[in-house]
Amino acid sequence: MDQSQQPKKNSMATASLVLGGLAIVLSFLIPAYALCAGCLSILFATLSRGSGLKMPDKALMGLIISIVALCIAVLVSLVFLYLHQLLNQRFGIDIIQDPQALQKLLTELQTQTGGPGL
């Protein structure tokens, strides 16, 4: 194979795909980092076009994956904030921030409901 038949490597497209995959994983673990990785992936996918109008396949997949990761990260963050607010209203901020008080509350709730039971 000579040089003219080999496909041209696009490092921006590869970076977009890798960062998109990383953003998917991080969206469940650390949503704030997933937002950063997803935004960088979208930026690299856009830059991979160069002066042409067509985006490479890797960049397109990175773009799609990063958009999905951003949506998941936002949803996970909203669910976390909702649950934090719900627990704060129900039990108070002092209980949530003190591990010993939280353990005592969980033990009391477990004995009231009959425990996990086996």
N, C-alpha and C positions, 0 to 999 in steps of 0.2 A: 504494500500500500504506500503510495507516495503522499506527500504532505497535503495535496489538494483534495484527497478523498477522505482524510480523517476529519471527524467532526470537531469544530472549534470549541474549546473548553471555555466555559463562562464561570469564573469563580464567584461572581456576585449571585448568580442563580443557585449555585451550590450552597453558598452561605445563607441564602434565603430559605432553602429547603431545610438545612440543618437547624437554623434558628426557629423555623416553624415547628419542627418536631420537638425541639427543646421547650418551646412555648406551650405546646400541648401538655407535656409532662409537668411543667411548672404551674400550669393553670390549676391543677388539683392540689399542689403542694404549697406554693408560695405565689398567690395571684399577682402581687405587685411586680415580681420579677418576670412573670409571664407577660405582663403588659409591656415591659421594656423589650423583652425578646421578640414579642409579636410586632411591635412598632418597628424595630430594626429589621425584621424579616420583610415587612411590607416595603420599607425603604430600599433594601437590597434588591427586592424583586423589581421595583420600579427602575432602579439604576441599571439593572441587568439588560434592559432593552437597548441601552446605548442610544445611538441616533436613529435606530429603526423603530418601526411601529409595532412589530410583533414581539411578544414576550416569549422567551424560551420556555419549554415544557417544565423544566425544573423550577423555574421562577414562578410559573403559574401555579404549580402544586404548592410551593412555599407560601404563595399569597393566599391560597384557599385555606391551607392548614393554619396559617397565622390568624386569619379572620375568625376561624372556628375557635382557636385558642383564646383570642381576645373575648369572644362572646362567653366562653366557659369561665374565664377568669372574672369577668364582670358579674356573672350569675353567682359564682361561688362567693365573691366578696359581698354581694347584696344579701345572700342567705346568712353569711356569717354576721354581718351587721344587724340583720333582723333578729337573729337568735340572741345576740349579745344584748340588744335593747329589750327583748322579751324577758330574758333572765334578770336584767337590771330592774325592770319594773316589778317583776314578781317577787324577787328575793332581796333586792337592794345591792348596791355596789360594794358594800363592805363584805358581804358573803362571797361575791364573785372574785374579789381580789385576794381574799385570805384562804389559802389552801386548807388549813385545819378547819375553819368554819364551813367551808364547802364540803369537806369530807363528812363532818358531823351532820350537815343538812341532808346529804345523800344517804347516810346511814338511817336517819330518821324517816326519810321518805321510803326507804326500802322496807323498814319494819312496819310502816303504816300500810303499805300495799301488799305485804305478805312475802316480800323478797322475790328473788328470781325463781326459786322453787324447782326442785328436781325430784 
